[in-house]
Amino acid sequence: MPQAPLNAGPPAQLAPSAASSAPNAYGRTSGNVLLLAPLTGNLAPVGQALVNAAKLAFPANGAPALDVRDTGGTPQGAVAAAQAGLAAGDGIIIGPLTSAETQAVAPIAHSAGVNVLAFTNDGTAASPGVWPLGITPAQQVQRVLRVAADSGRTQLAALLPDNDFGHHLSDAISAQASELGEPAAQITFYQPGFSNVNQAVEQLSDFSNRGQGLMNQIKHAQDLGTAAGRAQADKLRHQQIPPPSFNALFIGATDANTLAEMANFLPYYDVTPPQVQFLGPALWANIAPQMANQSVLVGALYAAPDPAASAAFDAKYQSAYGAAPPAIADVAFDAAAMAKLAAGEGGYTSSVLTAPSGFTGTNGVLVLHPDGTVKRGLAVFSVQPGQPTITSPAPSSLNQP
């Protein structure tokens, strides 16, 4: 069953059998589309981009209409805006932007029997009838770890920032390792700063047990100050330091400076390709050319959308507004287009939204599940000089076993 494309011209129709392919009829069948976005406050520029993108999915004077309401970027504002829109008869919510806003709006939507296509990438905000459409840490981890496993990289370790993003990555890595039947991943968190990163890499590498003994032997031989000592030191230098206990390392750093520091520390503690395959998050797509300046990071893998998938939307947004769309805009467009499609296929019900055929959006194919989780088809890229290359193309379908 083909996916419904969202990013090529006006929204296309869902597959004819989509509405009857899932049993859950939860959700309103009519009404306008309620867009919750921060139009005042610090996030107002982002909110305006969300509105701009959503409008591209709604022809002028068409039905249903887009009901735009300001959240102010706060959970309280999101609740008030949701209550006002639902009281006005709106049939589905797209947005809000943040996880906190989404979690605040979810009970309001549930009590009204209304589905939510949220913009957040926090997978913990998912629940029946609430789908986070941002690209979640779990989606990135699942894709790149499966590719690594297919090449025999099944002993995992992770070097992650000690913040919310790092802990979401940790949860996803642990869950995916379990799903793949792999040993539990060795996970080390780090705080910002040169010495903290150094300490974390040293701890994860277990270099004190792997290589320090050999280095001590070399130093002792040199300290003898004899020809025999120097010969012994030269002989010891040719001995191989045992490899790490892992053969795949997920690095959660997303800024070029921290990755440059790690590119120095990892070889020092003898954690290098080809013994270890480096993996990372989708945000590496923004800094892959800088990463390629560090030779040890060349060949590192990450999962992210194929830019070719969003080319049509990017061109449409540029033509309409005279500027390139910010990254979050594609999520708003997809949510709006999905709502528009659903309106023409029997209403905003979960049976329509969770059609097994899914949708083809600006970031590739995606399928919504009844529990609120979203499965995405991401490509896997390799960091290479110049530009990253695709080593595993994004799938065109997700409904295969």
C-alpha angles and dihedrals in degrees: 000000000000122000120246109251115227105179107054111084120300115005111278126220125273117247107284094244096046097099093051097043097079125051099215111100095174113141140056118291099210144023136085124301113261113215115196112197137151104254094162130041130037094321096052095111090054090046092054091052089052091053092046092052095046092051090061088069093053119070113219115272091004129134132280099038128216112248106201117197130177120240096182086225093279133109090237092052091047092053092050092048092048093049091050094049095046091048087055089057101258112166105208138015123228112191151342106187107225134052093240091053091047093051090048093050096044097080090048091051094045093052090050094046093240128141123230129213100192127195098219123109093212105116091196088071090068119112135145105301094013118090121182104214098189115103102267128212088244093057091051094046095046093053100045095041091052091052089048091049091051088060093049098263097136103136101086135196130170135204106198139173113254095241138091093281092050093049092049088052090048092053091048093048092050092048094047094047088053092048090051091049092243128144116272111280120250103237126191124180124207136199121223118274139074097265093044093052090047091052092049094050091047091049094048093045093054085215093159088068099032104044114359093081091056091047090051090052091051091050092048091051091049092048090060087075092211135118089246090051092051091049091050091050091052090050092050092050089064093057116104119242108231112259120251119273089251133060099196125050122191109206114199098193112122103181125080095230095057091044090051089054091050090048087063098042099045096062091042089059091041098249102138144129137302091034090047128036112211117221132183150170131284092259087074085080087076095054105026094115091054091045090056089064087071105073094205090060095053107112095028112144132223136169119233141138117289105250089219089069093063098042095101093049092045091053092047093050092046091051094048100043107020095239138079114263119253115243096261093055094079091060091054091049092050092049091050093046092048091051090048091050093047091052089061095046102057103298142294095308127142089241089064097039094048096049106150090232089064125189137290106226139171091284097042134268120345134178125201117216125208092247091061097258120129126213117207135193105227129175122234117231133196120217107241136164110281101005134000118259129220111247096172116026121225110266118250092214135032100186095089120103 
